[in-house]
């Protein structure tokens, strides 16, 4: 048998190409273009003065980046509706709904009661984070679902970091990309284990509450520690049944 006639082993280059062909790359490009275009004025600070003057005394005046979450959320909605059909594993509540709801409510309750920032900001942080996560850990996770975890998280980080349009300081070029990459692994793993965008949003919201206004105060750090401990304890006491998660993932498809 000649080398040209030798049957493929199903691994190596052929399998890698087959996996890559399952990814709707044009749709991912469209998703990113929409997410970036909508969010750019807010992430770049172009609208900061207008938001502060128009909505004084509100979270929009304090956190002028909030409308940027509309970018990934709307991009995900558009591509889910008109893009190429891909298996849909990620939903808002996922599997193990009670555990996921507890995980999402926990940072709101803890930061509101112990962090000294009231109820409004934790709720706003969760809503904002959910908008982002509908794109990054929702649509994009499904669209890249045929890739290995390392490639999926790495590609997400490559898109998510420049989306923030933070390029002014050394930290923005060195420290922030590392934080984004680590976040992609942690949030991506949590979302995959629960099939829940809301769980990833809750974790994202906790990071926002700890960092949005500079280094965290002692009370915020304590709230963050208690929240993390609560998540770990809940995961140990009420783990999601893997068979249930796999069954739900295998039967749910994009409309």
PyMOL commands that set and color helices and strands:
alter all, ss='L'
color gray80, all
select helices_A, chain A and resi 3-5+13-21+25-43+48-54+59-62+66-82+97-114+120-143+149-163+170-173+175-194+197-211+218-237+242-251
alter helices_A, ss='H'
color red, helices_A
deselect
rebuild
show_as cartoon
